[in-house]
Amino acid sequence: MLAKRIIPCLDVKDGRVVKGRSFVNLRDAGDPVECGKQYSDAGADELVFLDITATLEARKTILELAARVAEEVFIPFTIGGGISTIEDARGLLSAGAEKISINTAAVRNKPLITEISEAFGNQAVVVAIDAKRTGESWEVYINAGTTPTGIDVIEWAKEVEQLGAGEIMLTSIDSDGHNAGYDIELNAAVNEAVSIPVIASGGAGGPEDMLRVFTEGKADAALAASIFHYGTYTIAEVKDYLRQHGVHVRD
């Protein structure tokens, strides 16, 4: 059985790690490379860096970030934000990122998923899905969670798998930053619909939430930010708790 992964997420704005609630009210949480190195040393399985305000002008900055992280961090890391072409993906992967994450570009240009997958392997392509509950279902949002698309999350998850995505990063906008637990129903529904790994994101308040999303939500990995950034829990504490409750995690 594959080990469940614990993945700190570092949202980057203007070169700094930030964290907010439901994608707004951002607070500073440190230097991204320093934070990444600390998490690597502390036992994180992977890292995710998301440039949450990426623009054309910021591309050089995110490339520099990938190169700096690769020099200091020796676990796999994913970078996302503003990636809209295969050249963007090639630059980040060449700079040292193991995977790239695409969200808005994937919705607007579906063939890009296939193009990157065929060029670099599906393991290099993470499609990020920002989901917002609408009644009994969930809608895909783009542009850093600000723009509804009318696309059903479950149907989109199935489609991105068919297009060549190797992994899905599934964020509940409703739960993000509230530390009240992941959207278990959302995660279970997506995991039942696809066969590729799903990273649960949005809402981690403690080890109990990760246990629930692994067991009830059927996630392959759990993303967390504020509980690690502000020292509420360490990665070791989370992993110890999960082991005690029968979840297979890496040392």
Phi, psi and chi 1 to 4 in degrees:
 res  aa     phi    psi   chi1   chi2   chi3   chi4
   1 MET       -  132.1 -176.7  174.6   70.7      -
   2 LEU   -67.5  140.7  -69.9  175.6      -      -
   3 ALA   -69.9  142.7      -      -      -      -
   4 LYS   -73.4  144.4  -58.6  -64.9 -172.4 -179.4
   5 ARG  -106.6  141.6  -68.7  168.4  -72.1  150.4
   6 ILE  -108.8  121.7  -56.3  -60.0      -      -
   7 ILE  -128.3  106.3  -53.4  176.7      -      -
   8 PRO   -65.5  140.0  -22.4   34.7      -      -
   9 CYS  -111.6  129.9 -179.9      -      -      -
  10 LEU  -116.4  103.6  -60.1   97.6      -      -
  11 ASP   -78.7  127.5  -70.2  -19.5      -      -
  12 VAL  -115.4  127.9 -179.8      -      -      -
  13 LYS  -135.3  124.1 -179.4  177.7 -174.5  -70.9
  14 ASP    53.5   39.5  -59.7  -33.3      -      -
  15 GLY    79.8    6.5      -      -      -      -
  16 ARG  -124.2  149.0  -59.7  -72.0  -67.5  177.9
  17 VAL   -76.2  132.5  177.5      -      -      -
  18 VAL  -131.8  161.2  -64.9      -      -      -
  19 LYS  -147.1  138.5 -174.2   57.3 -166.6  162.4
  20 GLY  -136.1 -158.8      -      -      -      -
  21 ARG  -127.4  126.6  -62.5 -176.9   69.2  177.5
  22 SER    50.9   38.4  -63.4      -      -      -
  23 PHE    76.2   10.9  -65.3   13.6      -      -
  24 VAL  -133.2  178.4  -64.3      -      -      -
  25 ASN    55.3   61.3  -59.8  -37.5      -      -
  26 LEU   -78.6  140.8  -56.7  177.9      -      -
  27 ARG  -121.6  147.2  -69.3 -168.7  -66.5  160.0
  28 ASP   -71.6  139.8 -173.5  -88.1      -      -
  29 ALA  -134.1   13.0      -      -      -      -
  30 GLY   118.7 -177.1      -      -      -      -
  31 ASP   -80.1  131.4  175.7   78.0      -      -
  32 PRO   -63.1  -39.5   16.4  -28.5      -      -
  33 VAL   -70.5  -42.9  178.4      -      -      -
  34 GLU   -61.9  -44.6  -70.3  178.1    6.6      -
  35 CYS   -61.4  -44.6  -70.3      -      -      -
  36 GLY   -61.0  -42.7      -      -      -      -
  37 LYS   -64.1  -41.7 -172.7  175.6 -171.6  -52.0
  38 GLN   -61.1  -42.1  -70.8  170.7    2.8      -
  39 TYR   -68.7  -38.0  -71.8  137.2      -      -
  40 SER   -60.5  -46.7  175.5      -      -      -
  41 ASP   -65.9  -27.1  -65.8  -17.0      -      -
  42 ALA   -87.0   -1.6      -      -      -      -
  43 GLY   106.0   12.7      -      -      -      -
  44 ALA   -61.6  145.9      -      -      -      -
  45 ASP   -83.2  -36.3  -61.9  -54.0      -      -
  46 GLU  -151.7  172.4  -62.9 -179.6   21.2      -
  47 LEU  -131.9  151.7  -63.5  170.2      -      -
  48 VAL  -126.7  126.9  170.1      -      -      -
  49 PHE  -112.5  123.6  -64.5   85.8      -      -
  50 LEU  -121.3  117.0  -61.6  177.1      -      -
  51 ASP   -80.1  100.1 -174.9  -21.6      -      -
  52 ILE   -80.3   -9.2   60.9  172.7      -      -
  53 THR  -127.8   37.9   55.2      -      -      -
  54 ALA   -60.3  137.9      -      -      -      -
  55 THR  -136.4  174.6   64.5      -      -      -
  56 LEU   -56.1  -39.9  -72.3  171.2      -      -
  57 GLU   -68.9  -23.0  -67.9   74.8   24.3      -
  58 ALA   -87.5   -3.6      -      -      -      -
  59 ARG   -60.5  -40.3  -85.9 -157.1 -168.0  121.2
  60 LYS   -62.3  -38.4 -177.5  178.8  178.4 -176.3
  61 THR   -63.3  -43.8  -57.9      -      -      -
  62 ILE   -70.9  -32.2 -160.6  171.6      -      -
  63 LEU   -64.6  -43.1  -83.3  170.4      -      -
  64 GLU   -63.2  -38.3  -70.0  172.9   -9.5      -
  65 LEU   -62.0  -45.2  173.2   61.7      -      -
  66 ALA   -58.5  -43.8      -      -      -      -
  67 ALA   -65.7  -41.9      -      -      -      -
  68 ARG   -65.3  -41.2  -72.5  174.3   58.6 -144.2
  69 VAL   -63.9  -43.1  171.5      -      -      -
  70 ALA   -60.7  -30.1      -      -      -      -
  71 GLU   -73.5  -27.8  -71.2  178.9   -3.2      -
  72 GLU  -110.3  -19.6  -60.8  -71.3  -19.6      -
  73 VAL  -118.0  132.2  173.4      -      -      -
  74 PHE  -118.9   32.8  -58.1  103.4      -      -
  75 ILE  -124.7  161.1   57.4  174.2      -      -
  76 PRO   -60.9  143.0  -22.2   33.4      -      -
  77 PHE  -139.4  149.3   67.3   92.8      -      -
  78 THR  -111.2  141.1  -60.1      -      -      -
  79 ILE  -124.9  136.4  -74.6 -163.9      -      -
  80 GLY  -140.2  164.4      -      -      -      -
  81 GLY   120.3  110.4      -      -      -      -
  82 GLY    75.7   10.6      -      -      -      -
  83 ILE   -82.7  117.7  -61.0  166.4      -      -
  84 SER  -131.9   -3.9   59.1      -      -      -
  85 THR  -138.6  164.8   68.4      -      -      -
  86 ILE   -66.8  -28.4 -167.4  167.2      -      -
  87 GLU   -66.4  -38.2  -72.0   76.1   20.3      -
  88 ASP   -59.3  -46.5  -64.9  -22.5      -      -
  89 ALA   -63.6  -43.8      -      -      -      -
  90 ARG   -60.3  -42.1  179.2  177.6  -72.0  109.9
  91 GLY   -61.6  -44.1      -      -      -      -
  92 LEU   -70.8  -40.7  -71.4  166.4      -      -
  93 LEU   -67.0  -37.5  -65.6  168.0      -      -
  94 SER   -67.6  -30.9  -62.6      -      -      -
  95 ALA   -75.6  -13.2      -      -      -      -
  96 GLY   130.7   -9.9      -      -      -      -
  97 ALA   -67.1  142.1      -      -      -      -
  98 GLU   -84.4  -31.5  178.1  151.3  -47.1      -
  99 LYS  -139.4  156.0  -51.1  172.1 -169.7  176.9
 100 ILE  -119.5  149.1   56.4   93.4      -      -
 101 SER  -114.9  129.6  170.7      -      -      -
 102 ILE  -126.2  144.9   53.0  175.9      -      -
 103 ASN  -133.0  -79.0 -178.2  -13.3      -      -
 104 THR   -57.9  -44.3  -59.3      -      -      -
 105 ALA   -64.0  -33.1      -      -      -      -
 106 ALA   -65.8  -38.7      -      -      -      -
 107 VAL   -70.8  -42.6  171.7      -      -      -
 108 ARG   -77.8  -24.4  -70.1  177.6  171.9  166.0
 109 ASN  -142.4   76.6  179.0   17.8      -      -
 110 LYS   -55.8  -37.9  -64.9  177.8 -175.9  179.8
 111 PRO   -60.4  -19.6  -26.2   36.0      -      -
 112 LEU   -60.7  -36.0 -179.8   64.2      -      -
 113 ILE   -58.8  -49.3  -58.7  171.4      -      -
 114 THR   -65.6  -41.0  -53.3      -      -      -
 115 GLU   -60.9  -46.8 -169.8  177.4    3.3      -
 116 ILE   -68.9  -39.4  -63.2  173.2      -      -
 117 SER   -62.2  -43.1  177.4      -      -      -
 118 GLU   -70.4  -30.8  -69.7  178.6  -12.7      -
 119 ALA   -78.8  -38.2      -      -      -      -
 120 PHE  -123.1   -1.9  -54.2  108.2      -      -
 121 GLY    95.5  144.7      -      -      -      -
 122 ASN   -67.0  -21.0   73.3  -23.8      -      -
 123 GLN   -65.9  -16.1   79.9  -71.7  -20.1      -
 124 ALA   -89.9   -6.0      -      -      -      -
 125 VAL  -111.9  113.1 -173.7      -      -      -
 126 VAL  -108.6  123.0  179.4      -      -      -
 127 VAL   -96.9  119.5  171.1      -      -      -
 128 ALA   -86.4  131.1      -      -      -      -
 129 ILE  -120.8  115.6  -59.5  177.0      -      -
 130 ASP   -94.5  116.5  -67.7  -21.5      -      -
 131 ALA  -114.4  136.8      -      -      -      -
 132 LYS  -127.2  130.7 -166.8  171.5 -179.2   63.9
 133 ARG   -67.3  135.1 -173.3 -179.3  -74.4  -88.9
 134 THR  -133.1   93.1   54.5      -      -      -
 135 GLY    70.3 -119.9      -      -      -      -
 136 GLU   -94.0    2.4  -64.1  -59.6  -48.6      -
 137 SER  -133.0 -170.4   60.8      -      -      -
 138 TRP  -132.9  144.1  -61.8  -91.8      -      -
 139 GLU  -110.8  141.4 -177.5  177.7   -1.3      -
 140 VAL   -75.0  132.0  175.1      -      -      -
 141 TYR  -116.4  148.5  -87.1   60.3      -      -
 142 ILE  -126.5 -175.0   57.8  173.4      -      -
 143 ASN    55.5   56.2  -64.4  -35.5      -      -
 144 ALA    56.9   39.6      -      -      -      -
 145 GLY    79.1   16.0      -      -      -      -
 146 THR  -103.6  -16.3   61.8      -      -      -
 147 THR  -123.5  115.8  -54.3      -      -      -
 148 PRO   -72.1  148.4   25.8  -31.7      -      -
 149 THR  -113.3  -15.7   64.3      -      -      -
 150 GLY    79.5    1.7      -      -      -      -
 151 ILE   -90.5  133.6  -60.9  170.1      -      -
 152 ASP   -74.8  131.8  178.1   78.8      -      -
 153 VAL   -60.8  -44.4  165.4      -      -      -
 154 ILE   -64.2  -44.5  -53.4  -56.6      -      -
 155 GLU   -64.9  -38.2  -64.8  -52.9  -46.9      -
 156 TRP   -67.1  -39.8  179.4 -128.6      -      -
 157 ALA   -60.0  -43.4      -      -      -      -
 158 LYS   -62.2  -41.4  -66.8  176.9 -176.8  176.5
 159 GLU   -67.7  -41.7 -173.7  171.1    2.6      -
 160 VAL   -66.9  -30.8  -59.0      -      -      -
 161 GLU   -63.9  -44.8  178.3  177.4   22.4      -
 162 GLN   -63.6  -33.0  -66.3  169.2   -7.9      -
 163 LEU   -76.6  -13.6  -71.4  167.0      -      -
 164 GLY   120.9    5.6      -      -      -      -
 165 ALA   -64.4  141.6      -      -      -      -
 166 GLY   -95.6  -13.3      -      -      -      -
 167 GLU  -161.9  153.5 -163.4  161.8   30.3      -
 168 ILE  -119.5  132.9  -70.1  169.4      -      -
 169 MET  -106.0  108.9 -176.2  162.6   59.7      -
 170 LEU  -105.4  110.4 -179.9   64.4      -      -
 171 THR  -110.6  126.9  -59.4      -      -      -
 172 SER   -85.5  112.5  165.1      -      -      -
 173 ILE   -62.4  -37.7  -63.7  173.9      -      -
 174 ASP   -63.1  -34.7  -55.4  -66.3      -      -
 175 SER   -93.4  -18.4  -59.0      -      -      -
 176 ASP   -55.3  125.0  178.6   71.7      -      -
 177 GLY    77.7   -0.9      -      -      -      -
 178 HIS   -90.4  -10.4  -69.3  -92.3      -      -
 179 ASN    56.6   30.6  -55.5  125.2      -      -
 180 ALA  -114.0   12.5      -      -      -      -
 181 GLY   108.0  153.0      -      -      -      -
 182 TYR   -70.6  161.6  -61.3   91.2      -      -
 183 ASP   -79.4   96.9 -174.0  -31.4      -      -
 184 ILE   -65.4  -42.1  -58.9  -59.9      -      -
 185 GLU   -61.6  -43.1 -173.4 -178.8   -6.4      -
 186 LEU   -60.8  -49.5  167.4   65.4      -      -
 187 ASN   -63.3  -42.5  -82.6  -83.5      -      -
 188 ALA   -62.8  -41.5      -      -      -      -
 189 ALA   -64.1  -43.6      -      -      -      -
 190 VAL   -69.7  -43.1  171.6      -      -      -
 191 ASN   -63.2  -32.7  -85.0  -72.6      -      -
 192 GLU   -73.6  -21.4  -72.1  169.1    2.9      -
 193 ALA   -89.3  -21.6      -      -      -      -
 194 VAL  -127.8  164.2  -59.5      -      -      -
 195 SER  -109.7   -7.9   58.4      -      -      -
 196 ILE   -83.1  158.8   55.9  176.5      -      -
 197 PRO   -62.3  146.0  -21.0   32.1      -      -
 198 VAL  -122.5  127.7  175.8      -      -      -
 199 ILE   -95.6  120.2  -55.9  168.6      -      -
 200 ALA   -80.1  134.9      -      -      -      -
 201 SER  -142.7  143.4  171.1      -      -      -
 202 GLY   101.5   99.0      -      -      -      -
 203 GLY   119.0   -0.5      -      -      -      -
 204 ALA   -61.6  123.4      -      -      -      -
 205 GLY  -115.0  -13.5      -      -      -      -
 206 GLY   175.5  179.9      -      -      -      -
 207 PRO   -58.6  -33.0  -21.9   31.8      -      -
 208 GLU   -61.4  -37.5  -58.3   87.3   -8.9      -
 209 ASP   -66.3  -38.5  -62.8  -34.6      -      -
 210 MET   -68.3  -38.8  -65.8 -174.0  178.4      -
 211 LEU   -58.9  -44.7  176.6   63.3      -      -
 212 ARG   -64.8  -41.4  -76.1 -162.7   67.7 -154.9
 213 VAL   -72.6  -26.7   85.4      -      -      -
 214 PHE   -76.1  -41.1  -75.6  140.3      -      -
 215 THR   -87.5  -54.7   54.2      -      -      -
 216 GLU   -83.2  -37.2  -61.0  172.6   42.1      -
 217 GLY   -85.5  -12.7      -      -      -      -
 218 LYS    63.9   24.1  -55.2  177.5 -177.6  179.3
 219 ALA   -71.6  154.8      -      -      -      -
 220 ASP   -92.0  -25.0  -63.0  -85.2      -      -
 221 ALA  -149.3  155.0      -      -      -      -
 222 ALA  -122.7  124.8      -      -      -      -
 223 LEU   -94.0  142.0 -154.0   72.4      -      -
 224 ALA  -148.9  153.0      -      -      -      -
 225 ALA  -129.8  -75.9      -      -      -      -
 226 SER   -62.4  -34.4   55.6      -      -      -
 227 ILE   -65.0  -26.4   65.7  166.3      -      -
 228 PHE   -89.9  -44.2  -66.0  142.4      -      -
 229 HIS   -58.3  -39.4  -64.8  -16.4      -      -
 230 TYR  -103.0   13.5  -57.1  120.1      -      -
 231 GLY    75.8   17.6      -      -      -      -
 232 THR   -64.1  -42.5  -48.4      -      -      -
 233 TYR  -139.8  153.1  -66.5   94.8      -      -
 234 THR   -96.9  162.3   66.1      -      -      -
 235 ILE   -62.9  -38.0  -67.4  167.2      -      -
 236 ALA   -61.8  -41.7      -      -      -      -
 237 GLU   -63.1  -41.9  -72.9  170.5  -20.0      -
 238 VAL   -63.4  -46.6  167.9      -      -      -
 239 LYS   -66.0  -39.4  -72.6 -169.0  170.9 -175.5
 240 ASP   -61.0  -44.0  -74.9  -14.9      -      -
 241 TYR   -61.2  -45.4  178.0   89.2      -      -
 242 LEU   -63.8  -42.1  -67.3  170.3      -      -
 243 ARG   -59.8  -43.8  -73.5 -169.9 -165.8   96.1
 244 GLN   -61.5  -23.1  -68.9  166.8   13.2      -
 245 HIS  -106.9   20.2  -71.1   80.1      -      -
 246 GLY    84.0   14.2      -      -      -      -
 247 VAL   -94.2  131.0  175.8      -      -      -
 248 HIS   -80.5  114.3  177.8   41.3      -      -
 249 VAL  -127.3  160.8  -67.3      -      -      -
 250 ARG   -78.0  156.0  -61.9  170.1 -175.4  166.2
 251 ASP   -68.3      -  -66.1  -29.3      -      -
